[in-house]
Amino acid sequence: MNIDFHNHRTQLVLTALAASAATAGLLSAYTTHARQAKRIELDREVRRALASKPGPSTSSEPPSPHDIEVRERRTGTEQIGRHVGLEYDEELVREQLARNYVFFGEEGMAKIRNGRVVIVGCGGVGSWAAVMLVRSGITNIRLVDFDYVTLSSLNRHATATLADVGTPKVKCIERTLNQICRWVQVDARVEIWRKESGSDLLDDADWVIDAIDNITTKVDLLKYCHDKGIKVFSSMGAGAKQDPTRIQISDISFTMYDPLARSVRRRLRLLGVGSGIPVVYSTEVPGDVKLLPLPEEEFQKGDVKELGVFDDFRVRILPVLGPLPSIFGLNIATYILCELAGKPISNPLPVKGRKKLYERIYRDLLHREQKLLGETLK
């Protein structure tokens, strides 16, 4: 196709196209510049707000974000993310959550951002659930755990570093959540959940996540939520497992092969709770992995149960492959986000019926092939 560049109409069209391209480029550049300017101004306001708080200072200049982080890690203060009275630009919030808005839509994201989640147990499973819930738009989250970060926590915890060893797990997660999303409201409770005083921690929750590894407390929590009509999602055993393809979401009544799920299911039935609690668990049959042994000198000191932090809590280390608890936590976060947004996962496939389902699909496939080919297939 030949274009006559000397034609007056052609010149007008080309001029219009060039002008449109130039205008689009200028608008894009202006938008990018405006967003960068907002980010810079917001960072300045944050630094001014933090610098105005009482505390030792050797310089008249506001501290840099790096200095603030180092100071917090060393002294245990909670300066990062504590932007009291400082509003985060809604345009920046929506940009940070843009992919989620595309997926869930305006109405779904409004429900997510207004949702309140309580996580009881903030180790390998709970920490990953917390991080992904906040990254996806949850604004109000409460973290409940009495435990502290240890060196052995670092192979699976979502936020802990070497600098966090010896600090409460909930405080470690709180700091990271505030760094990810400046608008998040985190209520970190360094305490253990007890059924006698559980209402203060749970009654305002839209969803509760049970990531407790003590069976007595776990059953108490699930029973309490069931009786009070509080939605709860429970994590079963991620320890001593290695196959991520066997991780499932189902109702507690459909669980199988998981020793912890079996014990929880039986205890709940005795308490009158047979179903209605979604869980994440693994159908992998545990192998010959066992609890790490205690040194002989510990047994010589007397009853090893006295070494536990609380009664009924294990005193030996359960071998855990780091990626598995994270997958459990991500399953939980995904399920709750979809439920809050009104876009629930459609009928998670119970493992117990999967074999029969495959057999039915196979028979249907054979029948269709017979009709198409007009002959009997074996």
C-alpha positions, 0 to 999 in steps of 0.5 A: 500500500502506497501512502501519498505524503504530499496529500493534504488529507494524509498530512492532516491525519499524520499530524493528528496521530503525532499530536495524540501520541505526544499528548498521551506521552505528556499525560503519562509522564505527568501522572508518573511525576505526580505519583512520585511527588506524592510518595516523596511528600508522604515519606517526608510527613512520616519522617517528620511525624516519627522525628517529633516523638520523644526519644534520644537524638543527636542530629537536628535532621529527621532520621532516615527510614534505615536509622529508624529500623535499626533503632527499633530492632535494637531497642524494641521500640515500635516506631515504624508504622506508628503513624498516629493521625497520619492518613495514607493517600487513598490513591496510593492504597488503591494502586498498591492493591490494584491487582486485588481490585481487578480480581475481586472488584470494588464491592469485594475489596470493600468487604475485605478492607472492612474485615477483621481477622484474629490469628491465634498462633503466630508461628510458621503457619500464622505468620504467613497467613498474616502477611498475605492477608494484609498484603491483600487488603485486610486493614484490621488484624489481631495477633495472639501468641505468647511465644518468642522467636528462637533460632529454630523459628527462622526456617519457617517464620514469615517475618523473623530474622536473626535480629528478632531472636528473643522478641515476641513473635507477634511484635516481629510480625507487627513491625513487618506488617506496618512496613508493608501497609502503612494504613494497617491496624495491628493489635499484637497481644503477647498472651495465650488464648484461654477459653475462660477469657477468650471473648476479649480477643475474638468477639469482634472478629469476622474470621478467626484463624486457629494456628495453635499447635497444642491440641487442648487449646486448639479444641477449646478455641474451635469449640468456643467459636462454634458455640458463639457463631464465630467463623473459624478456620483451623490449621492441622499438622504441617510438621513431619510432612514433605509433599505439598501436592497432598495439602487439602482444604476441606471440612473437619469431618472429611479429613483423613490420614492426618493424626492431629486432624483425627484427634481434633475431630474425635474430641470435637465430636465428644463436645457435640461439634461434628462439622462446619469448621473448614481446615487445611491439612495434608493427606500425606502419611507421616513417615519415620520422622520423630520428635528430636530427643532431649539431652540425657541430662535433661531427663536426669533433672526430673520430670521433663514435663516441667520444662514446658512453658505451659501444661500440655505443651510439648517440650521437644522439637517437631521436625518441620520442613520450612516451606510446608507451614507457609503453604498451609498459611497461604491456603488459609489466607486465600480461603478467608479473602475469597469468603470475605469478598463474597467469592468463595471457593466452590466446594473444595473437593473432599478427598474421601470421594475423589476416587469414586469421582475419578471412576465416574469421570472415566465411565462417562468418558468411555461412554462418550467415546463409544457414542462418537466412534460407534464401537465398544471400547475396552 
